[in-house]
Amino acid sequence: HTHPGGEDLTRDDLADLKRLRLDLCAAVTLGARGEVGEVRLAHLVPQDGSGDAWKILPWSRLDEVRGVDRLIADLEAEFARRAAPQKVTARPGAKDGAILVHVSSLKPHQIASRMDELGELARSAGVEVLDTVVQRRPQPDPKYVIGRGKVEELNHRALQNGAGMIIFDHNLTPAQVRAVNAATELKVIDRSQLILDIFAQRARSRDGKLQVELAQLRYALPRLGERDDALSRLTGGIGGRGPGETKLEVSKRRARERIHRLEKQVKELARQREVRRARRQARDVPVVAIVGYTNAGKSTLLNTLTGASVDAEDKLFATLDPTSRRIHVPGRRELVLTDTVGFLRDLPKDLVAAFKATLEELRDADVLLHVVDASDEECEDKAVAVEKILGELELAHIPRVLLLNKCDLVAADDAQARATRMGALAISARSKTSLAPILTRVEEVLARAPAHAADSPA
């Protein structure tokens, strides 16, 4: 195609070259009288996992271009040769590859920590992380989050890596999602959507599924009001509402009705849980709840102590639905051990609201076992984050036993020093012999504070 102003091949030209699998892309310049000037050629090249997917040739006159047919034939042969021995295997549960994006003015180690966590979230959702993009700026761009120029670079990286998705470590507005999507033609999701997707995959009980659906609808409802170009009204003014707006209004009304029904069902399930808790209290059975940052080893601890078979994977939010098991303790008849959903920084507000009924299990706990991952360099900061969440949930008055888990993954001296500094018990949830001090400590706490219900805030 022609470039009347003598421009070089653009990113759009090269993107079309790759997307459409063209043999050759040529920018033809024109002279002042419309005569053909110089040409700029580019063609695809076989990739080895690095570098561009194309090669741009030097400027030359059109009458000097020779051997194009031979060049294309040789390239086709090379592509065929490299593709022949490759064996394609599907990754079980894997989805599109993604590029992770973060924008902030945080310190480098804080950004690295957040990107690692976002990568773990993507892995838990079954998404393969192909690349990461970090931009340091005081405030995100109001339209493109990372700025127009950075979006073009992001599009280029996506083409190079074969990514079909962009995951932002931020909560995006509908307008930002639409702007980035239009500029890149890639699927754009934010941190909240990613977490909601993980919860949707992991929910097993009826209660969990209802709460996830409720959270998803609450998240999606404000975004239904954003008009899409394909649903624009035919005419303006009163009486001129087209079918597009009617469809949006119907979708919003149905979403509100569904939210109302789900809220009623969640409340009913909460009442059923209240009946079960009342029965336990009538039997004077203490309740010990396991809390902590996600992937700290809470479910593994429950399994080891009680012999349960709760799913325990090295993934964020591997366990979603709360699980309770009875355990017999020497010197006491029994107590109930409850595993709850893990906490996370910047958990979506809609998700916290939807899981409020689930977290009510913690309100009736006599003791909280706060599990911390000793192998995590930020374990102390994450422990503080969990304590902050417990305070926001008005649970700070419940006695707690701090457990430094996964001590078998770090040096013994370092683990003991950190446990002493934090006032925690050093344990390994996979080793039953290391867990004996937990029950002893729980008995001591129960002896000092046999009940907290009378002192708990309304």
C-alpha positions in Angstrom: 0.0 0.0 0.0 1.1 3.6 -0.5 2.5 6.0 2.1 2.1 9.4 0.4 4.1 11.2 3.1 7.1 8.8 2.9 6.4 7.2 6.3 8.1 4.0 7.3 6.2 0.7 8.0 4.0 1.3 11.0 3.2 -1.1 13.9 -0.3 -1.6 12.3 1.4 -2.7 9.1 3.5 -5.2 10.9 0.6 -6.4 13.1 -1.4 -7.1 9.9 1.6 -8.9 8.4 1.6 -11.3 11.4 -2.1 -11.6 12.0 -3.0 -12.2 8.4 0.1 -14.4 7.7 1.0 -12.3 4.6 3.9 -13.3 2.4 5.2 -9.7 2.2 4.2 -6.2 3.3 5.4 -3.2 1.3 5.1 0.5 1.9 5.3 2.3 -1.4 6.2 6.1 -1.3 5.0 8.5 -3.9 6.8 11.4 -5.5 5.5 15.0 -5.9 4.0 14.1 -9.3 2.6 10.8 -8.1 5.5 8.7 -9.4 6.6 5.6 -7.4 9.5 6.4 -5.1 11.3 4.1 -2.7 9.7 1.0 -1.2 10.1 -0.6 2.3 9.6 -4.4 2.5 9.0 -6.7 5.5 8.4 -10.4 5.7 7.8 -12.9 8.5 10.6 -15.0 9.8 10.6 -18.3 11.7 10.8 -17.6 15.5 13.0 -19.3 18.1 11.1 -17.7 21.0 13.0 -14.4 21.0 13.2 -11.3 18.8 10.6 -10.0 16.3 8.4 -12.2 14.2 9.4 -10.2 11.1 12.3 -8.8 9.3 12.3 -5.3 7.8 14.5 -4.8 4.6 16.4 -1.6 3.8 14.7 1.1 1.6 15.2 0.5 -2.1 13.8 1.6 -5.5 11.0 -0.5 -6.9 12.9 -1.3 -10.0 15.7 -2.7 -7.9 13.6 -5.2 -6.0 14.6 -8.7 -7.3 14.0 -12.3 -6.3 10.8 -11.9 -4.3 9.3 -15.1 -5.5 12.5 -17.0 -4.6 12.6 -15.3 -1.2 9.0 -16.3 -0.4 9.5 -19.9 -1.6 12.6 -20.2 0.7 10.7 -18.8 3.6 7.8 -21.2 3.1 10.2 -24.1 3.0 11.9 -22.9 6.2 8.6 -22.5 8.0 7.5 -26.0 6.9 10.8 -27.5 8.0 10.6 -26.0 11.5 7.0 -26.8 11.9 7.2 -30.5 10.8 8.9 -32.0 13.9 6.9 -30.0 16.5 4.4 -31.9 18.6 1.6 -29.9 19.9 0.2 -30.9 23.3 -2.7 -29.2 25.1 -2.2 -27.9 28.6 -4.9 -29.3 30.8 -7.1 -26.5 32.1 -4.9 -23.8 30.5 -6.6 -20.8 28.8 -5.2 -18.0 26.7 -1.8 -16.7 27.4 -1.7 -13.4 29.2 0.4 -10.3 29.8 0.3 -8.9 33.3 0.3 -5.1 33.7 1.0 -3.0 36.8 1.0 0.8 37.1 2.0 2.6 40.3 4.7 4.6 42.1 5.4 1.9 44.7 8.9 0.8 45.6 10.5 -1.8 43.3 10.2 -4.6 45.8 6.6 -3.8 46.5 5.8 -3.9 42.8 7.7 -7.2 42.4 5.6 -8.7 45.3 2.3 -7.6 43.7 3.3 -8.9 40.3 4.3 -12.2 41.8 0.9 -12.4 43.6 -0.9 -11.5 40.3 1.0 -14.2 38.5 -0.1 -16.7 41.2 -3.7 -15.6 40.8 -3.4 -16.1 37.0 -1.9 -19.5 37.5 -4.7 -20.4 39.9 -7.2 -19.4 37.2 -5.5 -21.6 34.6 -3.9 -18.7 32.7 -0.4 -18.9 31.3 1.7 -15.8 32.0 3.7 -14.9 28.9 5.1 -11.4 29.8 4.8 -8.6 32.3 4.7 -4.9 31.9 5.4 -2.4 34.7 5.0 1.3 34.4 6.0 3.7 37.2 3.8 6.8 37.3 2.1 8.8 40.1 -1.5 8.1 38.8 -2.8 5.7 36.1 -3.9 7.2 32.9 -7.6 8.1 33.1 -8.3 6.5 29.7 -5.7 3.9 28.9 -4.4 3.2 32.4 -0.8 3.0 31.1 -0.9 5.7 28.4 -1.5 5.5 24.7 2.2 4.9 23.8 2.5 2.1 26.3 -0.6 0.5 24.9 1.0 0.4 21.5 4.0 -1.3 23.1 1.7 -3.7 24.9 0.0 -4.6 21.6 3.5 -5.2 20.1 4.5 -7.5 22.9 1.2 -9.4 22.7 1.9 -10.1 19.0 5.4 -11.3 19.7 4.3 -13.6 22.5 1.0 -14.8 21.1 -1.0 -13.4 24.1 -4.7 -13.1 23.8 -5.4 -11.5 27.2 -4.2 -8.5 29.3 -4.6 -8.7 33.0 -4.3 -5.4 35.0 -3.3 -5.4 38.6 -5.9 -2.7 39.2 -9.7 -2.4 39.2 -10.6 -0.8 35.9 -13.5 1.3 34.9 -15.8 0.2 32.1 -14.5 3.1 29.9 -10.8 2.0 30.5 -11.6 -1.6 29.6 -13.3 -0.5 26.4 -10.5 1.9 25.5 -7.7 -0.6 25.9 -9.7 -3.3 24.2 -10.3 -1.1 21.2 -6.6 -0.2 21.0 -5.3 -3.8 21.2 -8.2 -6.0 20.2 -7.3 -8.2 23.2 -9.4 -9.5 26.0 -8.9 -7.1 29.0 -9.7 -8.1 32.5 -8.8 -6.6 35.9 -7.8 -8.0 39.3 -11.4 -8.2 40.5 -12.5 -10.2 37.5 -9.6 -12.5 37.8 -10.4 -13.3 41.5 -14.1 -13.7 40.7 -13.2 -16.2 38.0 -11.0 -18.2 40.4 -13.9 -18.2 43.0 -16.3 -19.4 40.2 -14.0 -22.3 39.4 -13.5 -23.4 43.0 -17.0 -23.0 44.5 -18.4 -26.5 45.2 -21.1 -26.1 47.8 -24.5 -24.5 47.0 -23.7 -21.7 49.4 -20.4 -20.9 47.7 -21.9 -21.0 44.2 -24.7 -18.6 45.3 -22.2 -16.2 46.8 -19.9 -16.2 43.8 -22.8 -15.6 41.4 -24.0 -12.8 43.6 -20.6 -11.2 43.6 -20.3 -11.5 39.8 -23.7 -9.9 39.3 -22.9 -7.0 41.7 -19.7 -6.5 39.8 -21.3 -6.6 36.4 -24.4 -4.5 37.1 -22.7 -1.1 37.0 -21.0 -2.1 33.7 -24.3 -3.0 32.0 -25.1 0.7 31.9 -22.2 1.5 29.6 -23.6 1.7 26.1 -21.8 -0.2 23.4 -21.6 1.2 19.8 -23.5 -1.8 18.5 -26.4 -1.0 20.7 -26.7 2.8 20.0 -30.2 4.4 19.9 -31.7 5.0 16.5 -32.9 8.5 17.3 -32.5 10.9 20.2 -34.9 12.5 22.6 -38.1 11.3 24.3 -39.9 8.6 22.3 -36.7 7.8 20.4 -35.2 5.0 22.4 -33.9 2.4 20.1 -33.7 -1.4 20.7 -30.2 -1.1 22.1 -31.2 0.9 25.1 -34.2 -1.4 25.6 -31.9 -4.4 25.7 -29.7 -2.7 28.3 -32.6 -1.8 30.5 -33.9 -5.4 30.3 -30.5 -6.8 31.2 -30.2 -4.4 34.2 -33.7 -5.2 35.5 -33.1 -9.0 35.2 -29.7 -8.6 36.9 -31.3 -6.7 39.8 -34.1 -9.3 40.2 -31.5 -12.1 40.2 -29.4 -10.3 42.8 -32.5 -9.9 45.0 -33.3 -13.6 44.8 -29.7 -14.6 45.5 -29.6 -12.3 48.5 -32.7 -14.0 49.9 -31.2 -17.4 49.4 -27.9 -16.4 51.0 -29.7 -15.1 54.0 -31.7 -18.3 54.3 -28.5 -20.3 54.3 -27.0 -18.0 56.9 -30.0 -18.8 59.1 -29.4 -22.5 58.7 -25.7 -22.0 59.7 -26.9 -20.1 62.7 -29.0 -23.1 63.8 -26.1 -25.4 63.5 -23.9 -23.0 65.5 -26.5 -22.8 68.2 -26.5 -26.6 68.5 -22.8 -26.6 68.9 -22.9 -23.9 71.6 -25.6 -25.9 73.4 -23.3 -28.8 73.6 -20.5 -26.6 74.9 -18.2 -27.6 72.0 -15.4 -25.0 71.5 -14.9 -23.7 67.9 -11.4 -23.1 66.6 -11.2 -21.4 63.2 -8.2 -21.4 60.9 -7.5 -18.0 59.2 -4.6 -16.6 57.3 -3.4 -15.3 53.9 -4.4 -17.4 51.0 -2.0 -20.3 50.2 -0.5 -20.2 53.7 -1.3 -23.9 54.3 -4.6 -23.7 56.2 -6.3 -26.6 54.5 -3.2 -28.8 54.8 -3.2 -28.1 58.6 -6.9 -29.1 58.8 -6.2 -32.3 56.9 -3.3 -33.2 59.1 -5.0 -32.5 62.4 -8.4 -34.1 61.6 -7.6 -36.6 58.8 -10.0 -34.7 56.5 -9.5 -34.7 52.7 -10.0 -31.1 51.8 -8.4 -30.0 48.5 -5.0 -28.5 49.3 -3.0 -27.3 46.3 -0.1 -24.9 45.9 -2.4 -22.3 44.5 -4.2 -19.2 45.7 -7.8 -19.9 46.8 -7.4 -23.6 46.4 -10.1 -24.0 49.1 -13.1 -21.8 48.9 -16.0 -23.4 50.8 -15.6 -23.5 54.6 -15.1 -26.9 56.1 -15.6 -28.0 59.7 -14.3 -31.2 61.4 -14.5 -32.5 64.9 -11.3 -33.3 66.7 -10.7 -35.1 70.0 -8.2 -33.4 72.3 -6.6 -35.1 75.4 -8.1 -33.6 78.5 -11.2 -32.2 76.7 -14.0 -34.1 75.0 -13.8 -32.5 71.6 -13.7 -29.3 69.7 -14.6 -28.2 66.2 -11.9 -27.1 63.7 -13.1 -24.9 60.8 -11.1 -24.0 57.7 -12.2 -20.7 56.0 -11.4 -18.9 52.8 -8.0 -17.3 52.6 -7.6 -13.5 52.8 -6.0 -11.4 50.2 -4.9 -7.8 49.8 -7.3 -5.6 47.8 -10.0 -8.2 47.8 -13.0 -6.9 45.7 -15.6 -5.2 47.9 -18.4 -7.0 46.2 -16.7 -10.3 47.0 -16.2 -9.4 50.6 -19.9 -8.5 50.9 -21.1 -11.7 49.2 -18.9 -13.8 51.5 -20.0 -12.0 54.7 -22.3 -14.9 55.6 -19.4 -17.3 55.2 -17.1 -15.2 57.4 -19.8 -15.2 60.1 -18.5 -18.6 61.0 -15.5 -16.7 62.5 -17.7 -14.7 64.8 -18.6 -17.8 66.9 -15.0 -19.0 67.1 -13.5 -19.3 70.5 -9.9 -19.3 69.2 -8.4 -18.3 65.8 -5.4 -20.1 64.4 -3.6 -17.5 62.3 -1.4 -19.4 59.8 1.5 -17.6 58.2 3.8 -18.9 55.4 7.3 -18.9 56.7 8.8 -19.4 53.2 7.3 -16.1 52.0 9.7 -13.2 52.3 6.7 -10.9 53.0 5.2 -13.1 55.6 5.3 -10.5 58.4 3.6 -7.9 56.1 0.9 -10.3 55.1 0.3 -11.3 58.7 -0.3 -7.6 59.4 -2.7 -7.4 56.4 -4.7 -10.4 57.9 -4.8 -8.7 61.3 -6.1 -5.6 59.6 -8.9 -7.5 57.8 -9.8 -9.2 61.1 -10.1 -5.8 62.7 -12.4 -4.6 59.8 -14.6 -7.7 60.4 -14.8 -6.8 64.1 -13.0 -10.0 65.1 -10.0 -8.5 66.8 -11.4 -9.4 70.2 -11.1 -13.2 69.6 -8.0 -14.8 71.1 -5.5 -15.9 68.4 -2.6 -18.4 68.2 0.0 -17.4 65.6 1.4 -20.4 63.6 4.5 -20.0 61.4 3.9 -22.7 58.8 6.2 -24.3 56.2 9.2 -24.0 58.5 10.6 -27.1 56.7 11.2 -25.0 53.6 13.5 -22.5 55.3 16.7 -22.8 57.5 15.8 -24.1 61.0 17.7 -21.2 62.7 15.9 -18.6 60.5 12.5 -20.1 61.1 13.0 -20.2 64.9 14.3 -16.7 65.0 11.3 -15.4 63.0 8.9 -17.4 65.1 10.4 -15.9 68.3 10.3 -12.4 66.9 6.6 -12.8 65.9 5.6 -14.8 69.0 4.5 -17.7 66.9 4.8 -21.5 67.0 7.1 -22.9 64.3 5.3 -25.8 62.5 5.1 -27.7 59.3 1.4 -28.6 58.5 2.6 -31.7 56.7 4.3 -33.1 59.8 1.9 -34.3 62.5 4.7 -34.5 65.1 5.3 -30.7 64.8 1.6 -29.9 65.5 1.3 -31.2 69.1 2.1 -27.8 70.6 -0.8 -26.2 68.8 -3.5 -28.2 70.7 -1.6 -27.5 74.0 -1.6 -23.8 73.2 -5.3 -23.8 72.3 -6.1 -25.5 75.6 -4.2 -22.8 77.4 -6.1 -20.1 75.6 -9.5 -21.7 76.2 -8.7 -22.1 79.9 -7.9 -18.3 80.1 -10.9 -17.3 78.0 -13.5 -20.1 77.9 -16.0 -18.0 76.0 -16.0 -14.7 74.2 -19.6 -14.5 73.0 -20.7 -12.3 75.9 -18.0 -9.8 75.2 -18.3 -9.7 71.4 -19.7 -6.6 69.9 -23.1 -6.6 68.4 
